[in-house]
Amino acid sequence: MDVRKKKRLEEKGWKVGSVQEFLGLTAEENAYIELKLALSENLKKLRQQKKLTQIELAKLIESSQFHVTVMESGASSISLDLLVRSLLALGATKNDLAKMIAQPQRIQKQAGVYLIQP
């Protein structure tokens, strides 16, 4: 966010902060969410690179298209186990998974800055 815009908002009583601050997440909770988002994003990218539909991926992992949609959205209800198994089913290696996990933070990039009205 532009520094001047942030200052103007704060002067008007708005609270400006990160998702972690807004939700009151611990560093561990934030890291866990980052991990799931990175894996979810990469699942969608890898599926698209392989030119598979969600239905085709669902058949490959013996699941449903709805489940694939939920996984790709980064929903909190999806386990890391299912994300990792799905990525492996698409041909991801251990090294690929390590690179996905090592990617920079996602929460602030995806959700941006939150404003809390005064």
VMD Tcl script that builds the backbone (N, CA, C; Angstrom):
set m [mol new atoms 354]
animate dup $m
set s [atomselect $m all]
$s set {name element resname resid chain x y z} {
  {N N MET 1 A 0.842 -1.170 0.000}
  {CA C MET 1 A 0.000 0.000 0.000}
  {C C MET 1 A 0.892 1.240 0.000}
  {N N ASP 2 A 0.482 2.220 -0.731}
  {CA C ASP 2 A 1.191 3.499 -0.811}
  {C C ASP 2 A 1.308 4.099 0.597}
  {N N VAL 3 A 2.490 4.577 0.958}
  {CA C VAL 3 A 2.751 5.128 2.287}
  {C C VAL 3 A 1.837 6.318 2.583}
  {N N ARG 4 A 1.631 7.173 1.595}
  {CA C ARG 4 A 0.760 8.340 1.794}
  {C C ARG 4 A -0.684 7.917 2.043}
  {N N LYS 5 A -1.135 6.933 1.294}
  {CA C LYS 5 A -2.510 6.457 1.477}
  {C C LYS 5 A -2.669 5.842 2.861}
  {N N LYS 6 A -1.691 5.060 3.283}
  {CA C LYS 6 A -1.730 4.441 4.607}
  {C C LYS 6 A -1.803 5.518 5.686}
  {N N LYS 7 A -0.993 6.554 5.561}
  {CA C LYS 7 A -0.977 7.635 6.542}
  {C C LYS 7 A -2.332 8.340 6.597}
  {N N ARG 8 A -2.916 8.624 5.418}
  {CA C ARG 8 A -4.228 9.278 5.373}
  {C C ARG 8 A -5.295 8.426 6.063}
  {N N LEU 9 A -5.260 7.137 5.805}
  {CA C LEU 9 A -6.245 6.250 6.426}
  {C C LEU 9 A -6.079 6.211 7.942}
  {N N GLU 10 A -4.837 6.109 8.385}
  {CA C GLU 10 A -4.584 6.062 9.828}
  {C C GLU 10 A -4.987 7.370 10.503}
  {N N GLU 11 A -4.773 8.489 9.813}
  {CA C GLU 11 A -5.174 9.790 10.363}
  {C C GLU 11 A -6.689 9.872 10.528}
  {N N LYS 12 A -7.423 9.146 9.715}
  {CA C LYS 12 A -8.891 9.141 9.806}
  {C C LYS 12 A -9.407 8.075 10.764}
  {N N GLY 13 A -8.480 7.382 11.437}
  {CA C GLY 13 A -8.881 6.417 12.454}
  {C C GLY 13 A -8.915 4.968 12.008}
  {N N TRP 14 A -8.561 4.710 10.751}
  {CA C TRP 14 A -8.543 3.339 10.262}
  {C C TRP 14 A -7.313 2.629 10.806}
  {N N LYS 15 A -7.449 1.358 11.083}
  {CA C LYS 15 A -6.308 0.543 11.478}
  {C C LYS 15 A -5.852 -0.205 10.236}
  {N N VAL 16 A -4.582 -0.107 9.923}
  {CA C VAL 16 A -4.029 -0.745 8.736}
  {C C VAL 16 A -3.033 -1.801 9.200}
  {N N GLY 17 A -3.181 -3.019 8.686}
  {CA C GLY 17 A -2.268 -4.067 9.104}
  {C C GLY 17 A -2.304 -5.274 8.201}
  {N N SER 18 A -1.521 -6.249 8.561}
  {CA C SER 18 A -1.424 -7.481 7.779}
  {C C SER 18 A -2.548 -8.440 8.163}
  {N N VAL 19 A -2.692 -9.475 7.371}
  {CA C VAL 19 A -3.680 -10.500 7.661}
  {C C VAL 19 A -3.368 -11.151 9.012}
  {N N GLN 20 A -2.091 -11.389 9.250}
  {CA C GLN 20 A -1.672 -12.014 10.508}
  {C C GLN 20 A -2.112 -11.160 11.696}
  {N N GLU 21 A -1.917 -9.862 11.595}
  {CA C GLU 21 A -2.321 -8.966 12.674}
  {C C GLU 21 A -3.850 -8.921 12.794}
  {N N PHE 22 A -4.524 -8.818 11.662}
  {CA C PHE 22 A -5.979 -8.714 11.637}
  {C C PHE 22 A -6.633 -9.929 12.295}
  {N N LEU 23 A -6.119 -11.111 11.975}
  {CA C LEU 23 A -6.707 -12.341 12.507}
  {C C LEU 23 A -6.106 -12.757 13.842}
  {N N GLY 24 A -5.063 -12.070 14.257}
  {CA C GLY 24 A -4.415 -12.420 15.520}
  {C C GLY 24 A -3.727 -13.773 15.458}
  {N N LEU 25 A -3.105 -14.071 14.335}
  {CA C LEU 25 A -2.447 -15.363 14.156}
  {C C LEU 25 A -1.071 -15.383 14.810}
  {N N THR 26 A -0.720 -16.529 15.354}
  {CA C THR 26 A 0.644 -16.714 15.833}
  {C C THR 26 A 1.538 -16.924 14.620}
  {N N ALA 27 A 2.833 -16.851 14.823}
  {CA C ALA 27 A 3.772 -17.083 13.718}
  {C C ALA 27 A 3.591 -18.492 13.161}
  {N N GLU 28 A 3.313 -19.453 14.030}
  {CA C GLU 28 A 3.128 -20.840 13.590}
  {C C GLU 28 A 1.852 -20.995 12.767}
  {N N GLU 29 A 0.782 -20.366 13.201}
  {CA C GLU 29 A -0.474 -20.425 12.448}
  {C C GLU 29 A -0.310 -19.769 11.081}
  {N N ASN 30 A 0.379 -18.658 11.057}
  {CA C ASN 30 A 0.623 -17.955 9.806}
  {C C ASN 30 A 1.450 -18.828 8.864}
  {N N ALA 31 A 2.484 -19.468 9.385}
  {CA C ALA 31 A 3.342 -20.336 8.571}
  {C C ALA 31 A 2.548 -21.520 8.017}
  {N N TYR 32 A 1.656 -22.086 8.825}
  {CA C TYR 32 A 0.837 -23.213 8.388}
  {C C TYR 32 A -0.084 -22.803 7.237}
  {N N ILE 33 A -0.694 -21.647 7.365}
  {CA C ILE 33 A -1.575 -21.150 6.304}
  {C C ILE 33 A -0.775 -20.884 5.038}
  {N N GLU 34 A 0.399 -20.289 5.198}
  {CA C GLU 34 A 1.272 -20.025 4.052}
  {C C GLU 34 A 1.609 -21.331 3.324}
  {N N LEU 35 A 1.916 -22.361 4.091}
  {CA C LEU 35 A 2.265 -23.667 3.532}
  {C C LEU 35 A 1.104 -24.233 2.720}
  {N N LYS 36 A -0.083 -24.210 3.291}
  {CA C LYS 36 A -1.246 -24.740 2.582}
  {C C LYS 36 A -1.552 -23.938 1.316}
  {N N LEU 37 A -1.435 -22.620 1.399}
  {CA C LEU 37 A -1.698 -21.792 0.219}
  {C C LEU 37 A -0.685 -22.060 -0.884}
  {N N ALA 38 A 0.574 -22.220 -0.509}
  {CA C ALA 38 A 1.612 -22.504 -1.512}
  {C C ALA 38 A 1.328 -23.830 -2.210}
  {N N LEU 39 A 0.975 -24.849 -1.440}
  {CA C LEU 39 A 0.689 -26.154 -2.037}
  {C C LEU 39 A -0.576 -26.103 -2.899}
  {N N SER 40 A -1.597 -25.393 -2.443}
  {CA C SER 40 A -2.844 -25.264 -3.209}
  {C C SER 40 A -2.600 -24.569 -4.545}
  {N N GLU 41 A -1.860 -23.468 -4.508}
  {CA C GLU 41 A -1.556 -22.736 -5.740}
  {C C GLU 41 A -0.801 -23.623 -6.721}
  {N N ASN 42 A 0.172 -24.351 -6.191}
  {CA C ASN 42 A 0.990 -25.194 -7.058}
  {C C ASN 42 A 0.222 -26.392 -7.588}
  {N N LEU 43 A -0.746 -26.878 -6.834}
  {CA C LEU 43 A -1.581 -27.976 -7.327}
  {C C LEU 43 A -2.326 -27.519 -8.583}
  {N N LYS 44 A -2.917 -26.342 -8.513}
  {CA C LYS 44 A -3.652 -25.825 -9.664}
  {C C LYS 44 A -2.713 -25.596 -10.849}
  {N N LYS 45 A -1.551 -24.984 -10.594}
  {CA C LYS 45 A -0.589 -24.716 -11.672}
  {C C LYS 45 A -0.133 -26.012 -12.336}
  {N N LEU 46 A 0.210 -27.006 -11.518}
  {CA C LEU 46 A 0.697 -28.273 -12.060}
  {C C LEU 46 A -0.391 -28.991 -12.843}
  {N N ARG 47 A -1.625 -28.958 -12.327}
  {CA C ARG 47 A -2.744 -29.580 -13.057}
  {C C ARG 47 A -2.918 -28.912 -14.411}
  {N N GLN 48 A -2.851 -27.595 -14.435}
  {CA C GLN 48 A -3.010 -26.864 -15.690}
  {C C GLN 48 A -1.844 -27.117 -16.645}
  {N N GLN 49 A -0.633 -27.208 -16.104}
  {CA C GLN 49 A 0.528 -27.516 -16.948}
  {C C GLN 49 A 0.384 -28.884 -17.604}
  {N N LYS 50 A -0.201 -29.815 -16.864}
  {CA C LYS 50 A -0.418 -31.172 -17.387}
  {C C LYS 50 A -1.645 -31.225 -18.297}
  {N N LYS 51 A -2.329 -30.082 -18.446}
  {CA C LYS 51 A -3.515 -29.966 -19.284}
  {C C LYS 51 A -4.624 -30.937 -18.854}
  {N N LEU 52 A -4.785 -31.040 -17.540}
  {CA C LEU 52 A -5.834 -31.879 -16.975}
  {C C LEU 52 A -6.971 -31.000 -16.477}
  {N N THR 53 A -8.178 -31.498 -16.604}
  {CA C THR 53 A -9.320 -30.817 -16.005}
  {C C THR 53 A -9.380 -31.214 -14.532}
  {N N GLN 54 A -10.202 -30.506 -13.785}
  {CA C GLN 54 A -10.391 -30.893 -12.388}
  {C C GLN 54 A -11.006 -32.286 -12.291}
  {N N ILE 55 A -11.865 -32.608 -13.225}
  {CA C ILE 55 A -12.498 -33.935 -13.233}
  {C C ILE 55 A -11.454 -35.017 -13.472}
  {N N GLU 56 A -10.539 -34.763 -14.397}
  {CA C GLU 56 A -9.487 -35.748 -14.682}
  {C C GLU 56 A -8.560 -35.936 -13.481}
  {N N LEU 57 A -8.222 -34.833 -12.819}
  {CA C LEU 57 A -7.398 -34.955 -11.610}
  {C C LEU 57 A -8.150 -35.713 -10.532}
  {N N ALA 58 A -9.434 -35.442 -10.393}
  {CA C ALA 58 A -10.242 -36.143 -9.396}
  {C C ALA 58 A -10.215 -37.650 -9.623}
  {N N LYS 59 A -10.336 -38.063 -10.882}
  {CA C LYS 59 A -10.269 -39.497 -11.194}
  {C C LYS 59 A -8.898 -40.063 -10.857}
  {N N LEU 60 A -7.846 -39.299 -11.142}
  {CA C LEU 60 A -6.471 -39.739 -10.875}
  {C C LEU 60 A -6.248 -39.977 -9.384}
  {N N ILE 61 A -6.813 -39.121 -8.542}
  {CA C ILE 61 A -6.602 -39.262 -7.095}
  {C C ILE 61 A -7.776 -39.954 -6.405}
  {N N GLU 62 A -8.710 -40.468 -7.219}
  {CA C GLU 62 A -9.885 -41.186 -6.720}
  {C C GLU 62 A -10.689 -40.319 -5.755}
  {N N SER 63 A -11.046 -39.142 -6.240}
  {CA C SER 63 A -11.813 -38.188 -5.451}
  {C C SER 63 A -12.867 -37.565 -6.353}
  {N N SER 64 A -13.396 -36.434 -5.941}
  {CA C SER 64 A -14.417 -35.749 -6.734}
  {C C SER 64 A -13.887 -34.421 -7.259}
  {N N GLN 65 A -14.554 -33.920 -8.291}
  {CA C GLN 65 A -14.184 -32.628 -8.853}
  {C C GLN 65 A -14.358 -31.536 -7.796}
  {N N PHE 66 A -15.392 -31.641 -6.986}
  {CA C PHE 66 A -15.620 -30.675 -5.922}
  {C C PHE 66 A -14.424 -30.643 -4.967}
  {N N HIS 67 A -13.924 -31.809 -4.618}
  {CA C HIS 67 A -12.771 -31.901 -3.713}
  {C C HIS 67 A -11.552 -31.204 -4.326}
  {N N VAL 68 A -11.346 -31.382 -5.611}
  {CA C VAL 68 A -10.222 -30.732 -6.293}
  {C C VAL 68 A -10.398 -29.214 -6.246}
  {N N THR 69 A -11.614 -28.744 -6.496}
  {CA C THR 69 A -11.897 -27.314 -6.429}
  {C C THR 69 A -11.566 -26.761 -5.048}
  {N N VAL 70 A -11.982 -27.479 -4.023}
  {CA C VAL 70 A -11.728 -27.053 -2.652}
  {C C VAL 70 A -10.226 -27.045 -2.359}
  {N N MET 71 A -9.517 -28.061 -2.841}
  {CA C MET 71 A -8.064 -28.109 -2.633}
  {C C MET 71 A -7.382 -26.927 -3.303}
  {N N GLU 72 A -7.769 -26.642 -4.528}
  {CA C GLU 72 A -7.136 -25.559 -5.274}
  {C C GLU 72 A -7.466 -24.184 -4.702}
  {N N SER 73 A -8.542 -24.083 -3.959}
  {CA C SER 73 A -8.920 -22.800 -3.361}
  {C C SER 73 A -8.170 -22.527 -2.066}
  {N N GLY 74 A -7.497 -23.550 -1.534}
  {CA C GLY 74 A -6.759 -23.366 -0.289}
  {C C GLY 74 A -7.644 -23.407 0.936}
  {N N ALA 75 A -8.779 -24.065 0.829}
  {CA C ALA 75 A -9.726 -24.129 1.945}
  {C C ALA 75 A -9.081 -24.756 3.178}
  {N N SER 76 A -9.477 -24.252 4.319}
  {CA C SER 76 A -8.888 -24.729 5.573}
  {C C SER 76 A -9.276 -26.176 5.886}
  {N N SER 77 A -10.340 -26.678 5.283}
  {CA C SER 77 A -10.806 -28.035 5.571}
  {C C SER 77 A -9.949 -29.121 4.907}
  {N N ILE 78 A -9.082 -28.739 4.003}
  {CA C ILE 78 A -8.255 -29.710 3.277}
  {C C ILE 78 A -6.975 -29.990 4.060}
  {N N SER 79 A -6.631 -31.252 4.157}
  {CA C SER 79 A -5.433 -31.628 4.902}
  {C C SER 79 A -4.181 -31.479 4.044}
  {N N LEU 80 A -3.064 -31.268 4.717}
  {CA C LEU 80 A -1.778 -31.215 4.014}
  {C C LEU 80 A -1.506 -32.553 3.337}
  {N N ASP 81 A -1.912 -33.624 3.993}
  {CA C ASP 81 A -1.706 -34.965 3.454}
  {C C ASP 81 A -2.342 -35.097 2.071}
  {N N LEU 82 A -3.574 -34.657 1.940}
  {CA C LEU 82 A -4.278 -34.759 0.659}
  {C C LEU 82 A -3.626 -33.876 -0.404}
  {N N LEU 83 A -3.210 -32.683 -0.016}
  {CA C LEU 83 A -2.530 -31.797 -0.962}
  {C C LEU 83 A -1.236 -32.428 -1.467}
  {N N VAL 84 A -0.443 -32.957 -0.550}
  {CA C VAL 84 A 0.842 -33.560 -0.931}
  {C C VAL 84 A 0.614 -34.791 -1.801}
  {N N ARG 85 A -0.325 -35.648 -1.419}
  {CA C ARG 85 A -0.597 -36.845 -2.225}
  {C C ARG 85 A -1.074 -36.481 -3.625}
  {N N SER 86 A -1.870 -35.437 -3.730}
  {CA C SER 86 A -2.368 -34.996 -5.043}
  {C C SER 86 A -1.230 -34.458 -5.901}
  {N N LEU 87 A -0.352 -33.687 -5.299}
  {CA C LEU 87 A 0.804 -33.167 -6.034}
  {C C LEU 87 A 1.703 -34.302 -6.504}
  {N N LEU 88 A 1.919 -35.284 -5.651}
  {CA C LEU 88 A 2.738 -36.439 -6.033}
  {C C LEU 88 A 2.076 -37.222 -7.167}
  {N N ALA 89 A 0.749 -37.330 -7.126}
  {CA C ALA 89 A 0.015 -38.033 -8.188}
  {C C ALA 89 A 0.183 -37.329 -9.533}
  {N N LEU 90 A 0.411 -36.016 -9.493}
  {CA C LEU 90 A 0.623 -35.245 -10.721}
  {C C LEU 90 A 2.087 -35.279 -11.166}
  {N N GLY 91 A 2.922 -35.971 -10.402}
  {CA C GLY 91 A 4.317 -36.112 -10.811}
  {C C GLY 91 A 5.301 -35.208 -10.096}
  {N N ALA 92 A 4.843 -34.459 -9.097}
  {CA C ALA 92 A 5.764 -33.612 -8.339}
  {C C ALA 92 A 6.748 -34.488 -7.577}
  {N N THR 93 A 7.981 -34.028 -7.476}
  {CA C THR 93 A 9.016 -34.746 -6.725}
  {C C THR 93 A 9.177 -34.122 -5.342}
  {N N LYS 94 A 9.982 -34.764 -4.503}
  {CA C LYS 94 A 10.277 -34.199 -3.186}
  {C C LYS 94 A 10.935 -32.834 -3.335}
  {N N ASN 95 A 11.818 -32.714 -4.319}
  {CA C ASN 95 A 12.475 -31.423 -4.558}
  {C C ASN 95 A 11.468 -30.369 -5.000}
  {N N ASP 96 A 10.517 -30.761 -5.832}
  {CA C ASP 96 A 9.467 -29.825 -6.253}
  {C C ASP 96 A 8.682 -29.334 -5.035}
  {N N LEU 97 A 8.322 -30.273 -4.155}
  {CA C LEU 97 A 7.572 -29.905 -2.959}
  {C C LEU 97 A 8.379 -28.947 -2.086}
  {N N ALA 98 A 9.671 -29.199 -1.956}
  {CA C ALA 98 A 10.523 -28.322 -1.154}
  {C C ALA 98 A 10.548 -26.911 -1.739}
  {N N LYS 99 A 10.610 -26.808 -3.052}
  {CA C LYS 99 A 10.606 -25.487 -3.709}
  {C C LYS 99 A 9.269 -24.777 -3.491}
  {N N MET 100 A 8.187 -25.537 -3.558}
  {CA C MET 100 A 6.866 -24.943 -3.349}
  {C C MET 100 A 6.745 -24.365 -1.942}
  {N N ILE 101 A 7.245 -25.120 -0.986}
  {CA C ILE 101 A 7.160 -24.707 0.413}
  {C C ILE 101 A 8.041 -23.498 0.684}
  {N N ALA 102 A 9.167 -23.415 -0.018}
  {CA C ALA 102 A 10.135 -22.346 0.211}
  {C C ALA 102 A 9.741 -21.029 -0.451}
  {N N GLN 103 A 8.653 -21.008 -1.212}
  {CA C GLN 103 A 8.236 -19.785 -1.886}
  {C C GLN 103 A 7.899 -18.709 -0.856}
  {N N PRO 104 A 8.036 -17.444 -1.246}
  {CA C PRO 104 A 7.758 -16.352 -0.306}
  {C C PRO 104 A 6.320 -16.336 0.179}
  {N N GLN 105 A 6.103 -15.571 1.223}
  {CA C GLN 105 A 4.784 -15.503 1.847}
  {C C GLN 105 A 3.688 -15.186 0.844}
  {N N ARG 106 A 2.516 -15.752 1.092}
  {CA C ARG 106 A 1.398 -15.603 0.197}
  {C C ARG 106 A 0.251 -14.785 0.788}
  {N N ILE 107 A 0.029 -14.885 2.076}
  {CA C ILE 107 A -1.171 -14.278 2.650}
  {C C ILE 107 A -1.219 -12.792 2.334}
  {N N GLN 108 A -0.150 -12.073 2.605}
  {CA C GLN 108 A -0.171 -10.640 2.363}
  {C C GLN 108 A -0.291 -10.352 0.874}
  {N N LYS 109 A 0.312 -11.163 0.026}
  {CA C LYS 109 A 0.241 -10.934 -1.415}
  {C C LYS 109 A -1.167 -11.180 -1.938}
  {N N GLN 110 A -1.808 -12.241 -1.455}
  {CA C GLN 110 A -3.128 -12.569 -1.970}
  {C C GLN 110 A -4.209 -11.667 -1.397}
  {N N ALA 111 A -4.168 -11.450 -0.112}
  {CA C ALA 111 A -5.242 -10.730 0.524}
  {C C ALA 111 A -4.949 -9.245 0.681}
  {N N GLY 112 A -3.703 -8.878 0.553}
  {CA C GLY 112 A -3.339 -7.481 0.675}
  {C C GLY 112 A -3.430 -6.982 2.100}
  {N N VAL 113 A -3.692 -5.725 2.238}
  {CA C VAL 113 A -3.772 -5.092 3.542}
  {C C VAL 113 A -5.236 -4.985 3.948}
  {N N TYR 114 A -5.489 -5.254 5.205}
  {CA C TYR 114 A -6.856 -5.143 5.714}
  {C C TYR 114 A -7.036 -3.817 6.415}
  {N N LEU 115 A -8.207 -3.276 6.274}
  {CA C LEU 115 A -8.551 -2.034 6.942}
  {C C LEU 115 A -9.672 -2.311 7.923}
  {N N ILE 116 A -9.511 -1.795 9.112}
  {CA C ILE 116 A -10.548 -1.941 10.109}
  {C C ILE 116 A -11.126 -0.555 10.359}
  {N N GLN 117 A -12.416 -0.421 10.137}
  {CA C GLN 117 A -13.078 0.870 10.244}
  {C C GLN 117 A -13.019 1.362 11.684}
  {N N PRO 118 A -12.811 2.686 11.867}
  {CA C PRO 118 A -12.754 3.237 13.222}
  {C C PRO 118 A -14.095 3.145 13.940}
}
mol reanalyze $m
mol bondsrecalc $m
mol representation Tube
mol addrep $m
